[in-house]
Amino acid sequence: MSQEVIVDDEIIERSRRVQFEPSYPARIVSIDGTRCLNCEIIDISQTDAQLSVQGAMNELKEFFLVLSTVGKPAHRRCRLAWVRGDRVGVLFLFGSSKKRAGRDDTENLQSSSSDPGPRETWIS
């Protein structure tokens, strides 16, 4: 059963979340390529993911999540949504940044099914 989310008069069908046990290894790479962190994917959907990060995120607000390192790497551009200890929630960014520049990021936060709960810090 999938959910439909209405954002700016568009209906976006969200897929079910996929949980990995054990978690799936991945890497976080800064946009400029100067920083790289190991992480594990806890769960993922087409729009967002929950990660366990090995190391400090510090100033990384946008980055690439590299899903595979064999052949041509599969990756997604992400924005940090929330932080709770070593767990982070990320939103996948789609389309060009020019299209997104006028959009309010709270739209994505409201539609995120990886709601961290009341004790997490939301990043805006």
N, C-alpha and C positions, 0 to 999 in steps of 0.2 A: 504494500500500500504506500503510495507516494503522496507527498504533500504539494499543494500549489501555493505559491507565495506571490502576491501582487505587489510589484514595485514599479512606480511610474507608469501605470496603466499597462504594464507587461505582465503576463503570467509566466512565472518561471516554475517549472516542475522540478522538484528536488528529489534526488534519488535517495534510496536508503543508505544509511551509514554502513561502512564496512569496518569491523573491529578486527585487529590482529592480535592473536595470542599464540606464541609470543609476539611482541611488537616487531614491526618491520623497520630495519635500519635505513636511514636516509641521511642527507647532509643539508645544512643551512649554509648558503653562500651569500655574502653581501653583494649588493647590486654592482659595486665596483670590483668585486672579485678579490678584495684584500683580506677578507675574513672568512673562515670556514669553521663550522661547528658540527660535531656528530650529534645526531638525534635519532629518535625512534618514533615511528608513527603509531599512535595508540588507536585512533580511529580516523576515518576520512570519508568525505562525501564529495560530490561534484563542486561544492561551493566553499568548503572549509575543512579543517582538520584539527586534531588535538595531538600535540607532540610532547615527548619527554626529551628535554635538551640537556646535553652534557656540556656545561660551561655557561658563562654569563652572556645574556643577550645584549646587555649594555645599551648602546644607542641604536641597535638594529630595529627599525620600525617597518622597513620594507626590505625584502630579500628574496632569494630564490630557494625553493625547496627542491633539492635534486633527489629524484626518486630512484634513479638507476645510474650506474657508472659504467655499464658495459655497452659498447657501441656508442650510438648517439644518445647522450643522456636525456632522459625524460625529466622535465622540470616544470614547476609552476611558480609564477611570481606571486608573492604573498605580502599581506599586511598583518602585523601583530595586532591581535584583538584583545587578549587578556593574558595575565601571568598569575600563576599560583605555584610558588616554589620552583621545582624543575619542570612543571607542566605549563605549556602555553597553548593558546588557541590562535589559529591563523585563518584569515580569509583569503581566498584565491582572488586575484585581480584579473579581470578579463578585459580585452579590448585595449585601445590606446589610452594613454594617460590624458590626452586632450579630451576624450569623451568623458572620462571619469572626473576631470577637474571641477566640473560644475555640480557633481552629485554629492549628496550628503552621505558620509560613510555610516551614519547610524542606520541607513536602510539595510546595509549588509549585516550590521550587528543585530538588528531586530530579527532578521531572518535566519540567523545562525542557530543550528540545532545543537551545537556543542556548548550550550549555555554552561558557564563554569560554576554557577551558584553564587551565593551571597558573599563569600569570603574572598573572592578573587578581585584583582585590580583590572579594570577595563581600561584599555588604551584608546584614546581618541585623537 
